[in-house]
Amino acid sequence: MRMLNHIPSAPRLLGLAGLLPPLFFAFAILFGPAPWQWTALALAYAYAALIFSFLGGIWWGLAAANDAAPDWIYGAAIVPSLIALASYAPWILGWSWPGPSMMLLGFAILGSPWVDRRLVAAGVESGWMLSLRQILSFGLGGLTLTMAAIAMVSTP
C-alpha cells in the first residue's frame, strides 16, 4: 500500500477502478452461465486492446508536451495500437481466437512499463506515474493472461 501513497488520488482511484471491468469479465467467465463466457472473453479482449492503445496515446502526449523528449518515444507510442490491431486479425481470418490474441496483449501489457521506465529516465514521465503504470500493467496484464488461458482450454 505504501507504493500507492505518493500517487495523486484522482489517477490512483480512477486507474484502480479501471481494473474493475476485467475483474468482472473474469468472474463472468468463471462463475457466470455458459452463454456469458464467449461475450465476456470478447469484452475482455476488447478492453485490453483499448487500454493498450490508450497507453500509446499517453506516451505520445507525454512526448508532445515536452520539447526535449527523445524522438524514439513517438515510435514507441504507435506500437500498442499496431499490436492491438494485429491481435484482432485472427478473429477476422477465422483462426483460433481469442486465446492467442489475449496472450499477445497480456504479455505486451506486462512489458509496457519498460517504456515508462525509459520515459522517467528521459525526464518525460513522473515517478508516481511509473508506479501507477507498474501496478495497473501487472493487474490488467495478469488478468488478460488468466482469461487467455481460460479461453485456450475452453474454446476451439
C-alpha positions as CSV (number, residue, x, y, z in Angstrom):
1,M,0.0,0.0,0.0
2,R,2.9,2.4,0.6
3,M,3.6,2.3,-3.1
4,L,0.2,3.9,-3.7
5,N,0.7,6.8,-1.2
6,H,2.7,9.1,-3.4
7,I,0.3,8.7,-6.4
8,P,-2.2,11.6,-6.6
9,S,-5.7,10.4,-5.5
10,A,-7.6,11.0,-8.8
11,P,-5.3,9.0,-11.1
12,R,-4.8,6.4,-8.3
13,L,-8.6,5.9,-7.8
14,L,-9.5,6.1,-11.5
15,G,-6.6,3.9,-12.5
16,L,-7.5,1.2,-10.0
17,A,-11.2,1.5,-11.0
18,G,-10.0,0.6,-14.5
19,L,-9.2,-2.9,-13.2
20,L,-12.9,-3.5,-12.3
21,P,-14.1,-4.3,-15.9
22,P,-11.6,-7.1,-16.4
23,L,-12.3,-8.4,-12.9
24,F,-16.0,-8.5,-13.8
25,F,-15.3,-10.3,-17.1
26,A,-13.1,-12.8,-15.3
27,F,-15.8,-13.6,-12.8
28,A,-18.4,-13.8,-15.6
29,I,-16.2,-16.3,-17.4
30,L,-15.5,-18.4,-14.3
31,F,-18.8,-18.3,-12.5
32,G,-21.5,-17.0,-14.9
33,P,-23.8,-19.0,-17.0
34,A,-22.2,-20.7,-20.0
35,P,-23.7,-18.3,-22.6
36,W,-21.8,-15.5,-20.9
37,Q,-18.4,-17.0,-21.5
38,W,-17.9,-16.0,-25.1
39,T,-19.2,-12.5,-24.6
40,A,-17.1,-12.0,-21.5
41,L,-14.0,-13.2,-23.3
42,A,-14.7,-10.9,-26.3
43,L,-15.3,-7.9,-24.0
44,A,-12.1,-8.7,-22.0
45,Y,-10.1,-8.8,-25.2
46,A,-11.6,-5.6,-26.5
47,Y,-11.0,-3.8,-23.1
48,A,-7.3,-5.0,-23.1
49,A,-6.8,-3.8,-26.7
50,L,-8.5,-0.5,-26.0
51,I,-6.5,0.2,-22.8
52,F,-3.2,-0.8,-24.5
53,S,-3.9,1.5,-27.4
54,F,-4.8,4.3,-24.9
55,L,-1.4,3.7,-23.3
56,G,0.3,4.6,-26.6
57,G,-1.7,7.8,-26.7
58,I,-0.4,8.7,-23.3
59,W,3.2,8.2,-24.4
60,W,2.6,10.3,-27.5
61,G,1.0,13.0,-25.4
62,L,3.9,13.0,-22.9
63,A,6.4,13.4,-25.8
64,A,4.3,16.1,-27.5
65,A,4.1,18.1,-24.2
66,N,7.9,18.0,-23.7
67,D,10.1,19.7,-26.4
68,A,13.1,17.8,-25.1
69,A,11.5,14.4,-25.5
70,P,13.6,11.9,-27.5
71,D,12.2,11.0,-30.9
72,W,12.1,7.3,-30.1
73,I,9.0,7.9,-27.9
74,Y,6.8,8.7,-31.0
75,G,7.8,5.3,-32.5
76,A,7.1,3.5,-29.2
77,A,3.8,5.3,-28.9
78,I,2.3,3.8,-32.1
79,V,3.4,0.2,-31.2
80,P,0.5,-0.5,-28.8
81,S,-2.2,0.3,-31.4
82,L,-0.4,-1.8,-34.0
83,I,-0.2,-4.8,-31.7
84,A,-3.8,-4.4,-30.7
85,L,-4.8,-4.2,-34.4
86,A,-2.6,-7.3,-35.3
87,S,-4.2,-9.2,-32.4
88,Y,-7.6,-8.7,-34.0
89,A,-6.6,-10.4,-37.3
90,P,-7.1,-14.0,-36.1
91,W,-10.8,-13.2,-35.4
92,I,-11.2,-11.6,-38.8
93,L,-9.5,-14.5,-40.6
94,G,-11.3,-17.2,-38.7
95,W,-8.3,-18.5,-36.9
96,S,-8.1,-19.5,-33.2
97,W,-9.4,-16.6,-31.1
98,P,-9.4,-15.0,-28.5
99,G,-6.9,-17.0,-26.5
100,P,-3.7,-16.4,-28.6
101,S,-4.7,-12.7,-29.1
102,M,-5.2,-12.2,-25.4
103,M,-1.9,-13.9,-24.7
104,L,-0.2,-11.4,-27.0
105,L,-1.9,-8.4,-25.4
106,G,-1.3,-9.7,-21.9
107,F,2.4,-10.1,-22.4
108,A,2.6,-6.8,-24.2
109,I,0.8,-5.0,-21.3
110,L,3.0,-6.7,-18.8
111,G,6.1,-5.5,-20.7
112,S,4.9,-1.9,-21.3
113,P,6.3,-0.4,-18.0
114,W,9.7,-0.9,-19.6
115,V,8.9,2.1,-21.9
116,D,7.7,4.0,-18.9
117,R,11.0,3.4,-17.1
118,R,12.8,4.9,-20.1
119,L,10.4,7.8,-20.1
120,V,11.2,8.5,-16.5
121,A,14.9,8.3,-17.2
122,A,14.5,10.8,-20.1
123,G,12.7,13.2,-17.8
124,V,9.4,12.9,-19.7
125,E,7.3,11.0,-17.1
126,S,7.0,11.3,-13.4
127,G,8.0,8.7,-10.9
128,W,4.4,8.4,-9.5
129,M,3.1,7.7,-13.0
130,L,5.7,4.8,-13.3
131,S,4.5,3.4,-10.0
132,L,0.9,3.5,-11.1
133,R,1.7,2.1,-14.5
134,Q,3.5,-0.9,-13.0
135,I,0.6,-1.7,-10.7
136,L,-2.0,-1.3,-13.5
137,S,0.1,-3.2,-16.1
138,F,0.6,-6.1,-13.6
139,G,-3.2,-6.1,-12.9
140,L,-4.5,-5.9,-16.4
141,G,-1.7,-8.0,-18.0
142,G,-2.2,-10.7,-15.4
143,L,-6.0,-10.7,-15.7
144,T,-5.7,-10.8,-19.5
145,L,-3.3,-13.7,-19.4
146,T,-5.5,-15.6,-17.0
147,M,-8.5,-15.1,-19.3
148,A,-6.4,-16.1,-22.3
149,A,-5.5,-19.4,-20.5
150,I,-9.2,-20.0,-19.8
151,A,-10.0,-19.2,-23.5
152,M,-7.3,-21.6,-24.8
153,V,-8.7,-24.5,-22.8
154,S,-12.4,-23.8,-23.3
155,T,-12.8,-22.5,-26.9
156,P,-11.9,-24.2,-30.2
